[in-house]
Amino acid sequence: AQSVTQLDSQVPVFEEAPVELRCNYSSSVSVYLFWYVQYPNQGLQLLLKYLSGSTLVKGINGFEAEFNKSQTSFHLRKPSVHISDTAEYFCAVSELDAGNMLTFGGGTRLMVKP
Amino acid sequence: DSGVTQTPKHLITATGQRVTLRCSPRSGDLSVYWYQQSLDQGLQFLIQYYNGEERAKGNILERFSAQQFPDLHSELNLSSLELGDSALYFCASSPRLGGLSEAFFGQGTRLTVV
């Protein structure tokens, strides 16, 4: 069975500072990896995804993530955050042979302060 | 706008009642997924339908059921509601059976059981 751990439930950061949201996963098979963002009172929006190929994945809104197979991690980064990045961020995994189910981490609340 | 439409957006009902949540997938998408987001359980996969047939089941209670109709819209039926069923229920759709990499989420239905 697969599982996802987001190591920080909350990350406070000042505007224009860099940020890293950490995600580790566990699976016995190859996986697809995703980061979703949920703004207040809204649905889930896909930020980026890793399916195969280059381990550095670029997404929307200036976010990027790096897949590290040996450390089973998929950390999300942004070099300079804005107030508008304040939201809940979810890491998710899907096993390639299943392909039917996303397993989500517990979420990380990013709080950008002026 | 993801193209996935969920109705209603908000629903308040009493314990013991039954409700139906509706999801219209993006045009052309054959797969529909239902997820529950609650404070204590986080985001959990409930069930998946593909072209009218159930294809995968997650942590869905026996009091809950779903179906996908010939026009591909899906309904999630929740019965004998309990306070703990209060949650945000998301629907997602994708073009293919194993198409999670192309899945888009709706805005969700917020269910409050009083």
HADDOCK unambig.tbl for C-alpha pairs under 7 A between the chains (distance, minus, plus):
assign (segid A and resid 42 and name CA) (segid B and resid 107 and name CA) 5.54 0.50 0.50
assign (segid A and resid 43 and name CA) (segid B and resid 105 and name CA) 6.55 0.50 0.50
assign (segid A and resid 43 and name CA) (segid B and resid 106 and name CA) 5.88 0.50 0.50
assign (segid A and resid 43 and name CA) (segid B and resid 107 and name CA) 3.97 0.50 0.50
assign (segid A and resid 43 and name CA) (segid B and resid 108 and name CA) 5.93 0.50 0.50
assign (segid A and resid 44 and name CA) (segid B and resid 105 and name CA) 5.80 0.50 0.50
assign (segid A and resid 45 and name CA) (segid B and resid 105 and name CA) 6.93 0.50 0.50
assign (segid A and resid 99 and name CA) (segid B and resid 98 and name CA) 4.47 0.50 0.50
assign (segid A and resid 99 and name CA) (segid B and resid 99 and name CA) 6.80 0.50 0.50
assign (segid A and resid 99 and name CA) (segid B and resid 100 and name CA) 6.33 0.50 0.50
assign (segid A and resid 100 and name CA) (segid B and resid 56 and name CA) 6.63 0.50 0.50
assign (segid A and resid 100 and name CA) (segid B and resid 98 and name CA) 5.60 0.50 0.50
assign (segid A and resid 100 and name CA) (segid B and resid 100 and name CA) 6.81 0.50 0.50
assign (segid A and resid 101 and name CA) (segid B and resid 45 and name CA) 6.61 0.50 0.50
assign (segid A and resid 102 and name CA) (segid B and resid 45 and name CA) 6.88 0.50 0.50
assign (segid A and resid 104 and name CA) (segid B and resid 43 and name CA) 6.09 0.50 0.50
assign (segid A and resid 106 and name CA) (segid B and resid 42 and name CA) 5.84 0.50 0.50
